[in-house]
Amino acid sequence: MKKQLEQWSLSLAGLACIITWILLFSAGLFVDTKSLRDQLTKGFDFGDLFTVCLCYTPTNAALLTCIAGLAGGISSRLTYGRFVEDPLGIGAPGQLTLADFLVRTENPIASMLRSFIVYFIFVAGLALASPQNPFSEPTQDQYFRFAAMVSVLGFVVGYDPSVFNNFIRRLPWIREQQQDPATVKADGASAAKS
């Protein structure tokens, strides 16, 4: 009974993620925030700030990425629940590795936070590659491509963290540090190589 309640609550949370994502994506696509941002430079208004936070391209995409990561984490938990039940009787749960078990049973909030890091990396790369502010006058086409890209990355990284780990390992400054990885014992103490 408790397991069914958890599955239902995860399913409803996943559905809420999808609905929220669609609403935020629509708001980011159709609500122009230029006039509201200009008004905020002249005087503070909480309503304008709230609308800008929800609809302006960079903040909207950050929210979309977090929601997509949360949906990915929820999906991962739901598939783990089905995997453990083994409805087909194929004996697959015996083939689950420790890494897969940890990924599938983690809190979906961890998936959301991991997706947010991917958003930061994506925006940092965009800022470095663009000579001017890429968000000063975003068009609907730019918003669509940007929001879709970070959302897909957020979902994939939320669903399977090994994608995130592989992505991080490809960064040049991380690759240099991994040339001679340190070995650590289960108690956290450093293990000397023999």
MOTA-V373459 format. One line per field, one symbol per residue. phi: phi as a letter, one per 30 degrees, with the letter a starting at -180 (. if undefined). A space follows every 50 residues. Layout:
# MOTA-V373459
phi=???
This chain:
# MOTA-V373459
phi=.ddddddddddddddddddddddddddddccdcedddddddcadbddddd ddddcdedddddddddddddddddddddddeddddhddicidedcddddd ddddcddeddddddddddeedddddddddcdcddcdbdcddddedddddd dddddddddbdddddddddddeddeddddbddcbdddjddcddc
